[in-house]
């Protein structure tokens, strides 16, 4: 295969920390490790200075809502940037918004393949927009369908998401490639008593952890309701931040859980392996994910998972996790059973590493690139 020059167009990137950013970074690093070039194209973030030459920042404006995300202005005035974009041999979009449409237009102009990874069920985020919910959900579905059908290939992380896109009317080629992680980083996580103590977990007490953005779609309220019903000594550590943090803190006060709950804030990604490894179970209550990278990270450290039942979560967990209805009592029962079991954490970690190794999965993405460029050789750029 000739050296590929891949443009990864993403609405969301550093300094934001979430599953999309982690997925894009893992893919970019793996592409480069295979001897190809990967250029991340993403909105400018005022006050954040990018240290890497393989990241291109596009002018942006603040959105009218309380969010860290920015509105991309799809203009390139820098000659060096324009030259770099003109040399791309594949455009890989990670968002169907302005940055994604910028990538789509560039792909058409350069006559190179357009690949789209479906990271987000946009209709599940309708509550962030100041419009009637059903109208917003319908518009989000139409946006996804239109963008996906304009791509040469769509990558989804789970079989459930392939079915979902087909139900939305997506007719283009779909490939199932999970979002991978650095399995070496997460499998190296170690249980640390000093970390547990710093997180407020007393000696001899089970540590239940939730990791993710504290937004409505993550449904952390349900996790708190389930934890409140859990019998026996346990402490709940909530890792992450977001617009629901204050209301969640008030909820713990009203429920009498404040002494047994720690709001730990965001952790640097490099510190997460020890957080997972120091816990006794992860509770996962979101049903809005396309995969849920948190699930993969936790399993890679060997941490047992209790999750709200959804098709995509079942796809990820396989045999290594307990699923329950979105009901506090059902989740509490599943959590109690998981905490009481003596699970083989090394086995959980090993199987997860085999399924979600970022390097192996990146090779599958590279195979898709190669197929697209070879099936239309006139489009390929050497």
ZARO-580920 format. One record per residue (C-alpha): residue number from 1; residue in one letter; y, z, x. Coordinates in pm, 1 decimal. Layout:
! ZARO-580920
<NUM,A,<Y,Z,X>>
...
END
This chain:
! ZARO-580920
<1,X,<0.0,0.0,0.0>>
<2,X,<347.4,-84.6,127.5>>
<3,X,<591.1,201.5,167.9>>
<4,X,<732.4,286.8,-172.9>>
<5,X,<1087.4,402.4,-235.3>>
<6,X,<1073.1,614.5,-547.8>>
<7,X,<1378.0,729.4,-739.3>>
<8,X,<1312.7,1052.3,-933.6>>
<9,X,<1578.6,1068.2,-1206.3>>
<10,X,<1604.7,1417.2,-1350.8>>
<11,X,<1862.8,1583.9,-1574.4>>
<12,X,<1753.6,1920.8,-1445.0>>
<13,X,<1735.6,2020.5,-1079.7>>
<14,X,<1835.1,2291.7,-836.3>>
<15,X,<1993.1,2545.8,-850.2>>
<16,X,<1825.6,2568.0,-1194.3>>
<17,X,<1475.9,2713.8,-1173.7>>
<18,X,<1217.6,2605.9,-1430.2>>
<19,X,<894.7,2411.5,-1467.7>>
<20,X,<1060.6,2068.7,-1461.9>>
<21,X,<1238.7,2143.0,-1135.2>>
<22,X,<920.0,2279.7,-980.9>>
<23,X,<724.5,1972.4,-1095.7>>
<24,X,<981.7,1726.9,-959.6>>
<25,X,<997.2,1910.8,-627.2>>
<26,X,<618.8,1923.2,-593.5>>
<27,X,<588.7,1551.2,-667.4>>
<28,X,<870.8,1457.7,-429.2>>
<29,X,<721.4,1660.9,-144.7>>
<30,X,<376.4,1512.6,-200.1>>
<31,X,<514.2,1156.7,-211.4>>
<32,X,<685.8,1212.1,122.1>>
<33,X,<373.1,1370.9,267.6>>
<34,X,<188.8,1048.4,184.0>>
<35,X,<437.0,846.3,391.3>>
<36,X,<657.4,717.9,108.7>>
<37,X,<1020.6,787.2,26.2>>
<38,X,<1137.1,997.8,-267.1>>
<39,X,<1500.0,1021.0,-370.2>>
<40,X,<1601.4,1275.0,-638.1>>
<41,X,<1888.5,1155.7,-857.2>>
<42,X,<2045.2,1436.6,-1059.0>>
<43,X,<2379.2,1562.8,-1195.1>>
<44,X,<2630.8,1726.2,-966.4>>
<45,X,<2642.3,2106.7,-996.6>>
<46,X,<2987.2,2245.7,-904.7>>
<47,X,<2971.1,2517.7,-641.9>>
<48,X,<2621.3,2421.5,-533.5>>
<49,X,<2595.1,2242.5,-201.7>>
<50,X,<2283.9,2033.4,-156.4>>
<51,X,<2141.4,2060.3,193.9>>
<52,X,<1897.2,1769.2,167.1>>
<53,X,<1981.8,1405.8,227.2>>
<54,X,<1709.4,1294.7,-14.7>>
<55,X,<1902.7,1430.1,-315.6>>
<56,X,<2175.1,1219.0,-477.9>>
<57,X,<2424.7,1400.3,-699.9>>
<58,X,<2583.6,1201.3,-982.9>>
<59,X,<2924.1,1301.2,-1130.4>>
<60,X,<2890.4,1531.8,-1430.7>>
<61,X,<3083.0,1732.4,-1689.9>>
<62,X,<3005.1,2068.2,-1854.0>>
<63,X,<2833.4,2059.0,-2191.5>>
<64,X,<3009.4,2215.9,-2492.3>>
<65,X,<2732.1,2475.9,-2522.2>>
<66,X,<2651.4,2783.9,-2312.7>>
<67,X,<2408.6,2629.8,-2066.9>>
<68,X,<2363.3,2558.4,-1698.3>>
<69,X,<2285.8,2194.5,-1772.3>>
<70,X,<2547.4,1923.8,-1718.5>>
<71,X,<2641.5,1594.8,-1884.7>>
<72,X,<2578.9,1311.1,-1641.4>>
<73,X,<2849.3,1049.8,-1595.0>>
<74,X,<2640.8,743.1,-1503.1>>
<75,X,<2872.2,607.1,-1234.3>>
<76,X,<2804.5,551.2,-865.9>>
<77,X,<3117.4,518.0,-655.6>>
<78,X,<2968.1,611.8,-318.4>>
<79,X,<2865.0,301.6,-123.6>>
<80,X,<2589.7,485.4,64.5>>
<81,X,<2439.7,608.9,-262.2>>
<82,X,<2464.6,264.9,-421.0>>
<83,X,<2282.7,115.0,-122.7>>
<84,X,<2005.1,376.0,-143.0>>
<85,X,<1954.7,316.5,-517.0>>
<86,X,<1948.4,-61.0,-469.9>>
<87,X,<1644.8,-25.5,-240.2>>
<88,X,<1420.4,155.2,-490.7>>
<89,X,<1080.4,5.6,-564.7>>
<90,X,<993.7,243.6,-850.3>>
<91,X,<1213.4,438.8,-1091.8>>
<92,X,<1046.3,754.8,-1221.7>>
<93,X,<1245.9,926.9,-1494.9>>
<94,X,<1191.4,1290.1,-1590.1>>
<95,X,<1433.2,1297.0,-1881.7>>
<96,X,<1522.3,1060.2,-2168.9>>
<97,X,<1888.2,1169.0,-2159.8>>
<98,X,<2179.5,1011.0,-1971.0>>
<99,X,<2022.4,1041.2,-1625.6>>
<100,X,<1702.5,888.3,-1761.3>>
<101,X,<1888.0,597.8,-1923.3>>
<102,X,<2074.1,545.7,-1596.8>>
<103,X,<1737.6,512.2,-1425.6>>
<104,X,<1610.0,277.2,-1696.5>>
<105,X,<1909.4,45.0,-1659.1>>
<106,X,<1867.5,47.6,-1281.7>>
<107,X,<1497.5,-38.1,-1315.1>>
<108,X,<1582.1,-337.3,-1534.4>>
<109,X,<1855.1,-452.8,-1296.3>>
<110,X,<1629.9,-422.0,-990.8>>
<111,X,<1329.0,-556.0,-1183.7>>
<112,X,<1109.4,-266.0,-1072.2>>
<113,X,<869.2,-53.5,-1278.2>>
<114,X,<996.7,235.3,-1489.8>>
<115,X,<771.0,541.5,-1516.9>>
<116,X,<854.7,830.4,-1750.1>>
<117,X,<705.1,1178.9,-1729.8>>
<118,X,<713.8,1358.9,-2064.1>>
<119,X,<800.6,1715.3,-1967.6>>
<120,X,<966.4,1846.8,-2282.4>>
<121,X,<902.9,1842.0,-2656.4>>
<122,X,<1268.6,1787.9,-2737.6>>
<123,X,<1224.4,1854.5,-3108.9>>
<124,X,<1130.3,2214.1,-3022.6>>
<125,X,<1481.1,2267.4,-2883.3>>
<126,X,<1669.5,2162.7,-3197.2>>
<127,X,<1815.5,2513.2,-3234.6>>
<128,X,<2044.2,2452.9,-2936.3>>
<129,X,<2238.4,2180.4,-3117.4>>
<130,X,<2505.5,2246.2,-3383.5>>
<131,X,<2345.4,2019.5,-3643.5>>
<132,X,<2098.2,2058.4,-3926.5>>
<133,X,<1757.7,2133.6,-3774.7>>
<134,X,<1554.2,1856.5,-3940.8>>
<135,X,<1817.3,1596.8,-3852.8>>
<136,X,<1815.0,1709.8,-3490.6>>
<137,X,<1434.5,1715.1,-3469.5>>
<138,X,<1415.0,1364.4,-3612.8>>
<139,X,<1678.7,1238.3,-3369.2>>
<140,X,<1491.4,1399.0,-3077.7>>
<141,X,<1166.6,1232.5,-3184.5>>
<142,X,<1338.4,894.7,-3211.2>>
<143,X,<1494.0,937.6,-2865.0>>
<144,X,<1156.4,1021.5,-2713.2>>
<145,X,<982.0,731.4,-2887.3>>
<146,X,<1247.2,478.4,-2790.7>>
<147,X,<1263.0,583.8,-2428.3>>
<148,X,<886.3,608.1,-2384.0>>
<149,X,<829.7,265.0,-2536.5>>
<150,X,<1079.1,118.7,-2289.3>>
<151,X,<880.0,245.6,-1991.6>>
<152,X,<600.5,61.9,-1813.0>>
<153,X,<393.6,380.3,-1811.6>>
<154,X,<433.0,730.5,-1949.9>>
<155,X,<277.8,1029.9,-1776.0>>
<156,X,<180.6,1331.6,-1984.8>>
<157,X,<29.0,1653.8,-1847.8>>
<158,X,<-228.8,1717.8,-2122.2>>
<159,X,<-445.2,1531.9,-2373.0>>
<160,X,<-261.2,1715.1,-2650.8>>
<161,X,<65.7,1552.1,-2544.7>>
<162,X,<-92.1,1205.9,-2540.2>>
<163,X,<-194.9,1260.5,-2903.0>>
<164,X,<151.0,1392.9,-2982.7>>
<165,X,<326.2,1085.8,-2841.3>>
<166,X,<90.8,849.9,-3022.4>>
<167,X,<172.6,1037.2,-3343.8>>
<168,X,<542.9,982.1,-3270.5>>
<169,X,<480.9,608.4,-3244.9>>
<170,X,<466.4,559.6,-2868.9>>
<171,X,<267.7,243.6,-2802.8>>
<172,X,<314.5,196.3,-2429.1>>
<173,X,<62.4,284.3,-2158.0>>
<174,X,<2.9,660.7,-2128.8>>
<175,X,<-163.7,830.8,-1832.8>>
<176,X,<-270.8,1197.2,-1829.5>>
<177,X,<-173.4,1360.3,-1500.3>>
<178,X,<-108.2,1736.0,-1504.3>>
<179,X,<193.3,1872.3,-1321.4>>
<180,X,<58.3,2011.7,-997.5>>
<181,X,<163.9,2303.2,-780.5>>
<182,X,<136.3,2411.7,-419.4>>
<183,X,<-196.0,2585.8,-473.8>>
<184,X,<-191.2,2727.5,-122.4>>
<185,X,<134.5,2909.3,-195.2>>
<186,X,<9.9,3067.6,-517.5>>
<187,X,<-345.8,3141.6,-410.0>>
<188,X,<-196.6,3337.7,-118.1>>
<189,X,<-32.3,3582.9,-359.7>>
<190,X,<-125.5,3943.6,-286.0>>
<191,X,<-128.3,4257.9,-497.1>>
<192,X,<147.6,4484.8,-368.6>>
<193,X,<185.7,4843.6,-476.7>>
<194,X,<541.4,4852.6,-342.0>>
<195,X,<634.0,4558.1,-563.7>>
<196,X,<473.0,4717.9,-867.8>>
<197,X,<669.1,5036.6,-801.2>>
<198,X,<992.8,4840.1,-761.0>>
<199,X,<923.6,4678.3,-1098.4>>
<200,X,<889.6,5020.0,-1256.8>>
<201,X,<510.9,5022.4,-1294.9>>
<202,X,<368.3,5374.1,-1248.1>>
<203,X,<48.2,5434.5,-1051.0>>
<204,X,<-268.6,5372.8,-1249.5>>
<205,X,<-89.1,5178.8,-1523.0>>
<206,X,<-175.2,4822.3,-1623.4>>
<207,X,<100.2,4567.0,-1555.3>>
<208,X,<150.1,4295.7,-1816.1>>
<209,X,<387.6,4020.5,-1711.6>>
<210,X,<577.3,3741.7,-1886.1>>
<211,X,<741.4,3470.9,-1675.1>>
<212,X,<989.3,3216.1,-1802.9>>
<213,X,<1330.2,3141.8,-1942.4>>
<214,X,<1446.3,3390.0,-2203.9>>
<215,X,<1523.1,3135.2,-2473.5>>
<216,X,<1431.4,3122.7,-2839.3>>
<217,X,<1166.8,2856.4,-2784.5>>
<218,X,<974.5,3086.3,-2543.8>>
<219,X,<911.3,3335.7,-2826.4>>
<220,X,<926.1,3645.7,-2604.1>>
<221,X,<998.0,3855.6,-2914.1>>
<222,X,<637.1,3799.2,-3016.7>>
<223,X,<517.9,3916.5,-2674.5>>
<224,X,<717.2,4238.0,-2716.5>>
<225,X,<576.1,4294.3,-3065.1>>
<226,X,<224.2,4249.9,-2930.1>>
<227,X,<287.5,4480.3,-2634.9>>
<228,X,<417.3,4748.9,-2873.5>>
<229,X,<73.8,4750.3,-3040.6>>
<230,X,<-117.6,4777.1,-2712.6>>
<231,X,<-293.0,5111.1,-2673.3>>
<232,X,<-337.4,5280.4,-2339.4>>
<233,X,<-108.3,5309.4,-2036.3>>
<234,X,<64.3,4977.1,-1969.2>>
<235,X,<400.7,4850.9,-1849.1>>
<236,X,<561.2,4519.0,-1948.7>>
<237,X,<751.1,4325.0,-1680.8>>
<238,X,<963.7,4035.5,-1806.2>>
<239,X,<1052.5,3792.1,-1526.9>>
<240,X,<1326.6,3543.7,-1605.0>>
<241,X,<1669.9,3521.2,-1759.0>>
<242,X,<1840.9,3333.7,-2038.2>>
<243,X,<2048.1,3352.1,-2356.0>>
<244,X,<1806.2,3586.2,-2538.7>>
<245,X,<1804.0,3858.5,-2275.7>>
<246,X,<2054.9,4088.1,-2444.6>>
<247,X,<1886.2,4065.7,-2783.9>>
<248,X,<1547.4,4128.2,-2622.2>>
<249,X,<1682.4,4435.3,-2444.2>>
<250,X,<1816.4,4566.7,-2775.2>>
<251,X,<1476.3,4499.2,-2930.8>>
<252,X,<1301.4,4713.5,-2668.2>>
<253,X,<1545.1,4995.8,-2739.4>>
<254,X,<1485.7,4981.7,-3115.5>>
<255,X,<1109.0,4968.0,-3067.9>>
<256,X,<1102.8,5260.5,-2824.7>>
<257,X,<972.6,5036.4,-2544.5>>
<258,X,<1261.9,5067.1,-2298.8>>
<259,X,<1080.6,5315.5,-2073.1>>
<260,X,<773.7,5088.7,-2061.8>>
<261,X,<956.7,4756.8,-2011.5>>
<262,X,<1134.3,4612.1,-1708.1>>
<263,X,<1366.7,4313.5,-1729.5>>
<264,X,<1325.8,4192.3,-1374.2>>
<265,X,<1552.6,3886.2,-1386.6>>
<266,X,<1477.8,3564.5,-1200.8>>
<267,X,<1267.3,3558.1,-886.1>>
<268,X,<1280.9,3296.3,-616.8>>
<269,X,<980.1,3070.1,-653.0>>
<270,X,<844.2,3178.1,-315.3>>
<271,X,<827.0,3537.9,-442.5>>
<272,X,<637.8,3459.9,-764.0>>
<273,X,<283.6,3451.4,-616.5>>
<274,X,<297.4,3822.3,-532.1>>
<275,X,<439.6,3901.1,-877.9>>
<276,X,<146.3,3728.3,-1049.0>>
<277,X,<-107.4,3878.4,-808.3>>
<278,X,<34.1,4227.5,-861.6>>
<279,X,<-5.7,4204.6,-1240.4>>
<280,X,<-315.7,4265.9,-1452.2>>
<281,X,<-249.5,4001.2,-1720.2>>
<282,X,<2.9,3734.7,-1815.2>>
<283,X,<110.5,3705.9,-2177.6>>
<284,X,<232.4,3359.2,-2277.8>>
<285,X,<382.0,3310.9,-2622.9>>
<286,X,<552.7,2971.6,-2601.8>>
<287,X,<412.9,2679.2,-2801.4>>
<288,X,<692.7,2437.1,-2706.3>>
<289,X,<550.1,2341.0,-2366.1>>
<290,X,<389.8,2010.8,-2276.6>>
<291,X,<175.0,2196.2,-2021.9>>
<292,X,<323.0,2530.7,-1920.8>>
<293,X,<349.0,2544.0,-1541.4>>
<294,X,<359.8,2923.7,-1559.8>>
<295,X,<-1.5,2917.6,-1681.6>>
<296,X,<-111.2,2715.9,-1379.0>>
<297,X,<80.9,2937.3,-1136.8>>
<298,X,<-71.3,3253.6,-1282.2>>
<299,X,<-425.9,3116.7,-1282.4>>
<300,X,<-385.7,2995.4,-923.3>>
<301,X,<-335.3,3356.9,-817.0>>
<302,X,<-639.6,3457.4,-1023.5>>
<303,X,<-435.2,3634.0,-1291.7>>
<304,X,<-600.2,3641.8,-1636.8>>
<305,X,<-393.8,3490.2,-1919.6>>
<306,X,<-352.7,3575.5,-2287.1>>
<307,X,<-169.2,3301.9,-2477.5>>
<308,X,<-71.8,3192.8,-2824.6>>
<309,X,<-316.8,2926.1,-2932.2>>
<310,X,<-193.2,2566.8,-2905.7>>
<311,X,<-374.0,2243.5,-2812.5>>
<312,X,<-186.3,2198.3,-2484.7>>
<313,X,<-244.4,2558.9,-2380.8>>
<314,X,<-617.6,2519.9,-2445.4>>
<315,X,<-612.7,2205.8,-2228.2>>
<316,X,<-464.3,2403.7,-1939.2>>
<317,X,<-659.9,2728.0,-1968.6>>
<318,X,<-1005.3,2583.8,-2016.2>>
<319,X,<-1251.5,2871.9,-1986.3>>
<320,X,<-1010.7,3096.2,-1795.4>>
<321,X,<-791.6,3249.4,-2059.6>>
<322,X,<-787.3,3409.7,-2401.1>>
<323,X,<-602.7,3245.3,-2688.5>>
<324,X,<-500.8,3411.1,-3011.9>>
<325,X,<-302.8,3334.1,-3324.2>>
<326,X,<75.4,3376.0,-3312.6>>
<327,X,<37.2,3723.5,-3457.5>>
<328,X,<126.9,4051.9,-3281.3>>
<329,X,<-197.2,4228.2,-3378.1>>
<330,X,<-416.2,3935.9,-3270.0>>
<331,X,<-235.8,3903.2,-2937.8>>
<332,X,<-252.7,4277.7,-2875.9>>
<333,X,<-628.9,4276.3,-2938.7>>
<334,X,<-680.3,3983.3,-2700.7>>
<335,X,<-462.8,4152.2,-2440.4>>
<336,X,<-655.6,4479.7,-2467.9>>
<337,X,<-987.9,4297.0,-2424.4>>
<338,X,<-859.2,4105.8,-2122.9>>
<339,X,<-723.9,4418.6,-1953.3>>
<340,X,<-1056.6,4593.7,-2006.2>>
<341,X,<-1265.6,4316.0,-1851.8>>
<342,X,<-1359.6,4292.6,-1485.8>>
<343,X,<-1283.0,3925.7,-1427.8>>
<344,X,<-1360.9,3727.5,-1113.4>>
<345,X,<-1006.5,3652.9,-1002.1>>
<346,X,<-1120.3,3459.9,-696.1>>
<347,X,<-1318.3,3222.7,-919.7>>
<348,X,<-1021.1,3171.4,-1151.8>>
<349,X,<-803.0,3085.6,-852.1>>
<350,X,<-1058.1,2849.1,-700.5>>
<351,X,<-1116.4,2642.1,-1013.9>>
<352,X,<-743.4,2623.3,-1084.9>>
<353,X,<-678.7,2499.7,-731.4>>
<354,X,<-933.0,2223.6,-781.1>>
<355,X,<-769.5,2111.2,-1108.4>>
<356,X,<-400.3,2143.4,-1022.2>>
<357,X,<-360.2,2072.5,-650.8>>
<358,X,<-20.2,1903.0,-629.6>>
<359,X,<-126.3,1670.8,-346.7>>
<360,X,<-428.2,1537.7,-535.2>>
<361,X,<-229.8,1488.5,-854.5>>
<362,X,<52.5,1317.9,-663.5>>
<363,X,<-202.8,1068.3,-535.3>>
<364,X,<-288.6,986.3,-896.0>>
<365,X,<79.9,921.0,-962.9>>
<366,X,<96.4,701.0,-652.9>>
<367,X,<-200.5,505.1,-787.9>>
<368,X,<-2.4,441.1,-1106.8>>
<369,X,<295.3,322.7,-900.2>>
<370,X,<69.9,94.9,-695.6>>
<371,X,<-92.5,-50.9,-1005.6>>
<372,X,<243.0,-124.8,-1165.1>>
<373,X,<389.2,-285.9,-856.6>>
<374,X,<74.4,-486.8,-777.8>>
<375,X,<26.2,-607.0,-1135.2>>
<376,X,<378.4,-746.7,-1123.6>>
<377,X,<415.5,-844.2,-755.8>>
<378,X,<747.5,-1013.2,-819.4>>
<379,X,<887.1,-673.6,-908.8>>
<380,X,<773.3,-496.1,-593.8>>
<381,X,<1014.6,-420.3,-313.6>>
<382,X,<858.0,-408.9,31.8>>
END
